[in-house]
């Protein structure tokens, strides 16, 4: 029998239960996990509270002090909002409600929308508390600084859906718990989530974010990834400025031929730097020469361009939008700008969805206050739209020339019986849309045929009664 399986009991102790001895086992584990985090670890992907506050402060600082960072934020804002934005709804009563909301002196969306879009890009999220007049349903928006938000609470049954916001405590220990707004009744949530939302009793607010993950994701600013490189680029430029100043500096180098240390010291005490347009007289034993530093700068432009292009590529911005016109002509300039316009279009859709969400809430409150109850999810309340300006002026001359050629070719194809009129009109509609005139090919074809038939009837009446006006013919027929 093995030693570790043998039972022992002491001879000097009273009778007791036998004790089983087991050989100790173990293993040495080296601490080789410092400095890295396992990919499989269950860590939150979002920034921690301290890093989030740091991100907000750095983003605001860079926008204020860094020229490239400022333009990375301001260019998209200008493209999105420069010509103005308008909320629209097909129902006249609803349009009146939206106009009142938009022009309210507190909401003042004409002036405040620019700041809201800018700060959404800087901080990655926006919080707008909503205040509703119970009698009229009129909605006014407030503002909650993202720096005051301690945490965003997400639905435990759906971690993509935010349900509440908790602020930091103030100097007196007070804090607020806001319930996030959704355009629908509370019963869209589970019973458990409804109970949690009931605890957020300090008001309702809108929460919007960008650059966020689905799983309990809070927003991240557009400058978050570029912050270090923007700061590095600034330091590089300041260094180049100091180097340029050093290049302008010089000293007078005076050589005394055959002089010993005593004579050199005596002459050094006598010499004063000559002023501008002065005359310096010396003998052939003394030689004066201006010396300036030689600081090689051959790689300065290359390094500066490397930094800037790395920053702009991360922001999907074309270098020629930032005063870099090297190797750019009109043809490749337009193609280089297309990815940027796609990103701007995506951000435009985000702003549109935000405004439609706010407009829908304003119309819902109007309906509820007027005794109509919660609107149906597919009702007219949810059909609001946002009119944005064109992101860029299009070169319509190319499309206009193409339209004439395409129409001529389509007429020939239709006459040969190789294509239907509806398909041909769809082709025309695709080019017309590039000119800013969009239409439905089926409806347009139906309306065109009706108009053509009416014109034929009118012409037939004129042929039957020459010399008479069409109105006179119709009165006689009546």
Secondary structure, DSSP 4 states (H G I P E B T S, - for coil): --GGG-EE--SSS-S---EE-------------TT---TTS---SSPPHHHHHHHHHHHHHHHHH-HHHHHHHHHHHHHHHTT--EEE-SSHHHHHHHHHHHH-TTT-HHHHHHHHHHHHHHHSEEEEEEEE-TTT--EEE--B-GGGEEEEEEETTEEEEEEEEEEPP-TTS---EEEEP-SS-GGGS-HHHHHHHTT--S-EEEEEESS--TTTPPP--TTTTTHHHHHHHHHHHHHHHHHHHHHH-EEEEEEETT--HHHHHHHHHH-----TT------TTEEEEEEE-----TTHHHHHHHHHHHHHHHTT--GGGGT--TT--HHHHHHHHHHHHHHHHHHHHHHHHHHHHHHHHHHHHHHHHTT--SPPTTSGGG--EEE---SS---HHHHHHHHHHHHHHHHHHHHTTSS-HHHHHHHHHHHHHHTT----HHHHHHHHHHHHHHHHHHHHHHHHSTTS-HHHHHHHH-
